[in-house]
Amino acid sequence: MKYMPLLILCLCAGSPAAAVTDAPSGAFSFTVEMLIDSDVPTVWDAATGDISGWWDHSMSPQPHAMYVEAKPGGAFMEIFDENGDGVRHAVVTYVKQNETLRYEGPLGLAGHALHMVTTWSFVNEEGGGTRVVVEVHAAGEVHGGWPEVIEKTWGHFLGQLKTYVETAD
């Protein structure tokens, strides 16, 4: 152990200077929901698999593919091009077909130290239709205004899903 300080000095000597900065941190959660005039299996199918028909936020101008693999260990993927370049927005951690879908990942905030858990619930409404409830819990790097923007964006996504399902042929 008497050589440990020398080792640390040797490792640090000649190292480039690094600027360590503080990142804002925090946590937030919210729930958004939407009633969609269609049955649960139809809404589930639209929210999983190929979502490019309604998911309109992407890291590339024209994604080659956008999909959610509804299986444990599956991915929420955006493929940029035919070369297979892209991003895994989240990993699927829980699936109960036509009832619950959960994934963990930063979604569009890749590159930030933000851990988000997003849980979708699909509820058959007694009077008809499907109530989609999305719960988001996030912790880590949280910049001012992010919670409100992210909540508003999820409201937008559910509106897009509703329009997509209700206007499908």
C-alpha positions as CSV (number, residue, x, y, z in Angstrom):
1,M,0.0,0.0,0.0
2,K,2.9,2.4,0.5
3,Y,3.2,2.6,-3.3
4,M,-0.4,3.7,-3.9
5,P,0.3,7.5,-3.6
6,L,3.1,7.2,-6.0
7,L,0.8,5.3,-8.4
8,I,-1.8,8.0,-8.2
9,L,0.8,10.7,-8.8
10,C,2.1,8.8,-11.9
11,L,-1.4,8.3,-13.3
12,C,-2.2,12.0,-12.8
13,A,1.1,13.4,-14.1
14,G,0.9,14.6,-17.6
15,S,-2.9,14.0,-17.7
16,P,-4.8,16.7,-19.6
17,A,-6.6,19.2,-17.4
18,A,-10.2,18.4,-17.0
19,A,-12.9,20.9,-16.2
20,V,-15.4,19.3,-13.8
21,T,-18.8,21.1,-13.8
22,D,-21.9,20.6,-11.8
23,A,-25.0,19.3,-13.6
24,P,-28.4,20.2,-12.3
25,S,-30.1,17.3,-10.6
26,G,-33.5,16.4,-9.5
27,A,-36.5,14.2,-10.0
28,F,-40.0,14.5,-11.3
29,S,-43.1,12.5,-12.2
30,F,-46.4,13.0,-13.9
31,T,-49.3,11.1,-15.4
32,V,-51.1,11.9,-18.7
33,E,-54.0,10.0,-20.2
34,M,-56.2,10.0,-23.3
35,L,-59.4,8.2,-24.2
36,I,-59.1,6.7,-27.7
37,D,-62.2,5.5,-29.5
38,S,-61.0,2.0,-30.4
39,D,-60.5,-1.3,-28.7
40,V,-57.5,-2.2,-26.6
41,P,-55.8,-4.6,-29.0
42,T,-55.9,-2.0,-31.8
43,V,-54.5,0.8,-29.6
44,W,-51.8,-1.6,-28.2
45,D,-50.8,-2.6,-31.8
46,A,-50.5,1.1,-32.7
47,A,-48.4,2.0,-29.6
48,T,-46.0,-0.9,-30.2
49,G,-44.2,-2.3,-33.2
50,D,-43.8,0.2,-36.0
51,I,-44.8,3.6,-34.5
52,S,-43.5,5.8,-37.4
53,G,-47.1,6.6,-38.4
54,W,-47.7,8.8,-35.4
55,W,-44.5,9.3,-33.3
56,D,-43.2,12.5,-34.7
57,H,-40.1,13.3,-32.6
58,S,-36.8,11.9,-33.9
59,M,-33.1,12.5,-33.7
60,S,-32.8,12.2,-37.5
61,P,-34.7,14.3,-40.1
62,Q,-36.2,11.2,-41.8
63,P,-35.8,8.1,-39.7
64,H,-35.5,4.8,-41.6
65,A,-37.5,3.0,-38.9
66,M,-39.1,3.8,-35.5
67,Y,-40.4,0.9,-33.4
68,V,-41.0,-0.5,-29.9
69,E,-40.4,-4.2,-29.4
70,A,-43.0,-5.2,-26.9
71,K,-41.1,-7.9,-25.1
72,P,-38.8,-7.9,-22.1
73,G,-35.4,-6.8,-23.2
74,G,-36.9,-5.3,-26.4
75,A,-36.0,-1.8,-27.5
76,F,-37.5,1.5,-28.4
77,M,-35.4,2.1,-31.5
78,E,-34.9,4.8,-34.1
79,I,-32.9,3.6,-37.1
80,F,-31.5,6.6,-39.0
81,D,-30.6,5.0,-42.3
82,E,-30.1,1.8,-44.3
83,N,-26.6,1.4,-42.7
84,G,-28.3,0.6,-39.4
85,D,-27.0,3.8,-37.7
86,G,-29.4,4.9,-35.0
87,V,-30.3,5.2,-31.3
88,R,-31.9,3.0,-28.7
89,H,-34.2,5.4,-26.9
90,A,-35.2,2.9,-24.2
91,V,-35.2,-0.7,-23.2
92,V,-38.5,-2.6,-22.5
93,T,-38.5,-3.9,-18.9
94,Y,-42.1,-5.1,-18.5
95,V,-44.8,-6.3,-20.8
96,K,-48.3,-7.6,-20.1
97,Q,-49.9,-7.8,-23.6
98,N,-52.8,-5.4,-24.1
99,E,-52.4,-4.1,-20.5
100,T,-49.0,-2.7,-19.6
101,L,-45.8,-1.7,-21.3
102,R,-42.9,-0.3,-19.4
103,Y,-39.5,1.0,-20.7
104,E,-36.5,2.7,-19.2
105,G,-34.4,5.2,-21.0
106,P,-33.8,8.9,-21.7
107,L,-35.9,8.9,-24.9
108,G,-35.0,12.1,-26.8
109,L,-32.6,13.2,-24.0
110,A,-29.9,10.8,-24.9
111,G,-26.5,12.1,-23.9
112,H,-27.8,13.3,-20.6
113,A,-27.6,11.5,-17.3
114,L,-31.4,11.1,-16.9
115,H,-33.1,7.9,-16.0
116,M,-36.7,7.8,-17.1
117,V,-39.2,5.0,-16.4
118,T,-42.3,5.2,-18.7
119,T,-45.3,3.0,-18.0
120,W,-48.2,2.7,-20.4
121,S,-51.5,1.2,-19.2
122,F,-54.3,0.3,-21.6
123,V,-57.7,0.2,-19.9
124,N,-60.9,-1.0,-21.6
125,E,-63.5,1.6,-20.8
126,E,-67.0,0.3,-20.0
127,G,-68.7,2.8,-22.3
128,G,-66.3,1.9,-25.1
129,G,-62.8,2.9,-26.2
130,T,-59.5,2.6,-24.5
131,R,-58.1,4.8,-21.8
132,V,-54.3,5.1,-22.3
133,V,-52.5,6.2,-19.1
134,V,-48.8,7.1,-19.3
135,E,-46.8,7.5,-16.1
136,V,-43.3,9.0,-16.2
137,H,-40.9,8.9,-13.4
138,A,-37.5,10.6,-13.9
139,A,-34.4,11.2,-11.9
140,G,-30.9,12.5,-12.6
141,E,-29.8,15.4,-14.7
142,V,-32.8,17.7,-14.8
143,H,-32.5,21.2,-16.3
144,G,-35.0,24.0,-15.5
145,G,-38.2,23.6,-17.5
146,W,-37.6,20.0,-18.5
147,P,-40.5,18.5,-16.4
148,E,-43.1,20.8,-17.9
149,V,-41.8,20.4,-21.5
150,I,-41.6,16.6,-21.2
151,E,-45.1,16.4,-19.7
152,K,-46.5,18.6,-22.5
153,T,-44.7,16.4,-25.1
154,W,-46.3,13.3,-23.7
155,G,-49.7,14.9,-24.0
156,H,-48.8,15.6,-27.6
157,F,-47.8,12.0,-28.3
158,L,-51.0,10.7,-26.9
159,G,-52.9,13.1,-29.1
160,Q,-51.0,11.9,-32.1
161,L,-51.7,8.3,-31.2
162,K,-55.4,9.1,-30.8
163,T,-55.6,10.8,-34.2
164,Y,-53.6,7.9,-35.8
165,V,-55.9,5.2,-34.4
166,E,-59.2,7.0,-34.9
167,T,-58.5,8.0,-38.5
168,A,-57.0,4.7,-39.7
169,D,-58.9,3.0,-42.5
